Amino acid sequence: MTSRPRRTAAIAVTAAAVSIATFAACAPSAPTEGGGGGAAVTDATLTIATTTDVVNYNPFVGNSRSDYWITNLMYPHLLSIGPDGEKAPELAEKWGYVDDTTGYYEIRSGMKWSDGTPLTAKDVAYSLNAVKRDKPAGTLTGQLTNFESATAVSDTRVELKLSAPDSTVVPEVGFWGNVVPQHVFEPAGSVATFANDGKDGGWVSAGPYVLTEVQRGQSYTMERVDNYPLVDGGKPKAAKVVYRVYPDVNTEILGLKNGDVDVIANALPPAQVKGLQGTQGITVEEIPGLGYAHMTYNMNKPDLAKKEVRQALAYAVDYNAIRKVVLADQAVSTGSSPIMPVLKDYHDDSIKEYEFDPEKSKQLLTDAGYKTDGSLKFRLIYSLQDPVTTQWATLVKDGAAKAGVTIELQGLERNTYLAKTDAGDFDIYAGNFAIMDDPATNMALTYLPGGVINYSYVDDPELSSLIEQARVTFERDEQKPLLQKAAKVVRDNVYDNVMYTQNLYVAHRSDWSGFVVKPSELLSIVNPISVASATKSESQ
Amino acid sequence: MTTPQAQQAEAVSVDAPPRAARLTWRRFRREPLGVAALAVLVLLVIAAIAAPLLADYPAGYGDTVLAPPSGAHWFGTDSLGLDVFAEVVWGAQQSLLVAAAASLIAIVFGTLLAVIGAYFRRVDAVISVVVDLTLSLPILPLMILVAALVGPSTMTIILVIAAFSWPEVTRVVRSQALSVVRLPYVDAARLMTGSPVWIIRRHVVPAVMPLVLVSVVLTSSRAVLSAAGLAFLGLGDPNTWSWGRILYEAQQAGAMSTAWWLPLFPSLAIFLLVLASTLLSTAYNDARNPRRNK
């Protein structure tokens, strides 16, 4: 139960959120420029570069980026997401609440799995109930806390029974959950252990493509599914999608420049964006951020339990330099608030960011009875697989040194990092979340005692009560002030030090166009609708 | 009957070091490659020691990101705008420290086991098996595993490298020590004292010393490579600059292909150090045993 949201989050480095494209099914509103205007190549092959192999073909336990990207092309989500975190239809056309403890989804009719079996509400109900029962280690499990069961009341309508009123279940479960074929997954037993590795006659898909050939360490080949009503014309444009595995982003960039691949799925390192924007034949797309990067201070440690110490640390970080240098100005301050500006409806711009003021830090520490000669030491952990955090961690250390605090950096291999995070084996944690789309849900996970991503171990009754109230408030106008108040409590007490929302960039060859941009590295231009809509022009 | 011989041998071994050293040095000076290698090594060591005089410690961030080499930044700047020249100079400190410390531990431990093994034949069987076993292990994956589990720090890296470098030393030194132990003067020494420690210290260790010196140089150059390899994989000490860390950060920033100066200069430093060490040890070996190569 404990590892989900963080997992996806850590995977996806940071989210992204300002898409110019409409997210609804068809018609990309921002077709990519370039293109050369030649006629579209029919039955082209779209080659996408990734840096990791698929570890798990079961979308409920998926863990690496490649897992997510490839399973996403086969197992549809009920809801999609817009650049501002608002949910949009995908498999479900309508969703909402019948009453406080009953939610519903109305799904598209006429959907089919690639083996011909119709996709009905039964598959949806099965997927949700199976995850609730088996608790696989994916993001969805965490969203199902107040979910009791799902029932298919007709072929297109699913109703969700909740154990307590919770306004976040329907949108969050709809967005995070994949729908899997009941006739394939049910005979396999537990969805927490089912490998779904295609050994029993291949995969069954209700997305635009179906996986047909796997060469570990090399490539994953996916063939077009003819019936995919979510895209214009009801049929994906490219005949094949091939994910190719590259050792790292350097080789991916070389591959793209040489024309070996058409798209790099991984977000570009901030320092590389400018160079690639000026490269002929390559188009760079901005992926709006919808998450944040942050540091949490482990309040189980006696020193960090003191508000003055946490504030001193917050004043000892040069946030502007981090955003300017490490992120090449591709990040936006959140005002130290967990409700980022991209969530326009909820963001409160009266909450201001901590400024970089080492003298003030020293003052706070001296007043709290600490020496500022470097004798106060903290250990900061971060994942080595996250290059951006790895870079700014050194700036955090340098800033703290100016305030007379020693920060010892402990960059860890990702699995060790996750294990240490889980065990609370750190003073300061640095990391990020890909998608923090719903403030009430996310604050519940982040700041309630026992919350799965409560890495500061905060337990503040005032804050908890605000979050609990927001969670059962179904009217947004009433929910908003509660959440904003909670965000201010978090900021003022430094229960979390939210540093920025990063806008990501991805690159593709200019002869491909028609991508549909969605927020976060998880969706970006490799979301199912985007991949199915992309076309290649004949000549350049 | 053996006594005069033994005494003579001892006399030689007592007087030998200064005379042999002078002779070796005279021959060594005639090896241009060896002298050049020595000069390069001395330069690197001086650069490492004098780092504070040569460049400010690279910390924080700079104004121009990924600038190519210029008058202001001889080796260009990295993705945080830091001066790569300063990083290479300060990195020399860390790289040489790891090399020296790791090889010292490996040499002391390896030599000790080698001479003990050579002298006490019964222990030798055990030591040989352990050495063979350790030599057959896949070293890099193991180093990665240990470094990843323990967490990267300078101490971890030194210990990890030392732990996997000593068997090589033991094997080389042991073969030499074995032949020394069989020499008549060691038999004679056995008659004179019952203390194996004294014999090992006085006769066996001095006899294998030249080989140990060669091993020191070779082991440290290998240690630099291992340390750089680990750092490149992100398992270096993130709190200090090392050549491997410069490479690692260039790779992380995706700048390998676009900013050639980032991988070039630290690689060049590693290359120079390893090449110089190898040439130096060869030259020294030749100077020490002139009959062998001419």
Interface residues (C-beta under 8 A of the other chain):
Chain A: D248 V249 N250 I253 L254 L268 P269 A271 Q272 G275 A321 V325 V326 A328 L384 P387 T390 Q391 A393 T394 L395 K397 D398 E408 L409 Q410 G411 L412 E413 T416
Chain B: A59 G60 Y61 G62 V65 L66 S79 L80 G81 A148 L149 G151 P152 G234 L235 P238 N239 E249 Q251 Q252 A253 G254 A255 M256 S257 T258
